[in-house]
Amino acid sequence: MNAALRAGRWIFLAGALLVSLFPFYWMIRTSVADHDQVFGSGFSLLPDTLTFDGYARAWNDASLGNAMLVGLAVTFGILALQLLTCIPAAYVLTMHR
């Protein structure tokens, strides 16, 4: 394989990486940007000012703490039920002859 083909492959992979990571970057960028910068008519890759007011509003107004506790309770409940069924099933499948 020649060097130009390898370089082209790496350039393609780097571009694909940037394209796939851009939505995550944009999500974080808009979460720390001012309301006017998010919904304004201009476009910039970096916000002018950083603000974490959205996180405080989500925590307080939407009772994010309670939602996280409910999510943890559901997750651990599902985990407990899966362990109660998967461990005996694995035992039976490995010991059955």
N, C-alpha and C positions, 0 to 999 in steps of 0.2 A: 504494500500500500504506500503510495507516494505521500510526501509531506503536505502537498496542497490539499489532497483529499482528507487527510487527518485534521488539518487546520480548518477546513470547511465544516467538518463534523463538529469540532469543538465550538466554532462560531455559531452553528445552528443550535447546539445544546445550550450555549450561554444565552442566546436569544429566547429559546423556549423557557429557560429558567426565569428570565426577566418577565416574560409574558405571564407565566403561571404565578409568580410571586407578587405581581403588581396589584391584584385585588386586595391582598392582605395589607400591603403598604397603604393603599387608598383608604381602607377601612380604618386603620390606625390614624392616618393623617386627618381624616374627617372627624374622628372622635376627639381629637385634641385641638381642632381649629375652632375659631369663633363662628357663631351662627351666620353672620353676614358673609363670611368667606366661603362657607359651605353652600349656601343658597344664593350667592351673588352671581353676577353674570361673568365674572372673570375666571381665569383658569391659571393656577400655579401649582407646581409640584410640592412646594414647601409653604406652610401657613405663615402668615405675617406674625401672628402672636399665638402662643400656646396657652390653652386654658383647659382645665380639668373640671369645669363646671358640669359638663354632661355626665361625668361619672358620679359626682355628688348628687345630681338630680335623679339619676337612675337608682342610686342607693336609697335615697330618701322617698321620692315621690312614687316610685314603682315598687317599693318594699323589696328590693333586690335581695336583702339578707334573708328574708323569709323564703323567697323562691329558691335560694341556694340551699337552705336547710331542707326544704321539701325535696329538692333534687337529690341531695345526699341520702335522705331517708329512702327514697325510691330506689336509688342505685344500690345501696347496701341490702335492701329487701330483695331485689332481684338477684344479687350475688348470693345471698343466703339460700334462696330457693334453688338456684342453679347448682350450688354445692351439694345441697340435700338430694338432688336427683342425679347429678353427674358422677359423684363419687361411688354410690352403690351401683350405678349402671356400668361404670368402668371396671369395678370389681367383678361383677357378674360376667362381663364380656371377656375379661382376662382369665378368669378361673374356670369358665365353662369349657368342657372338652367334648 
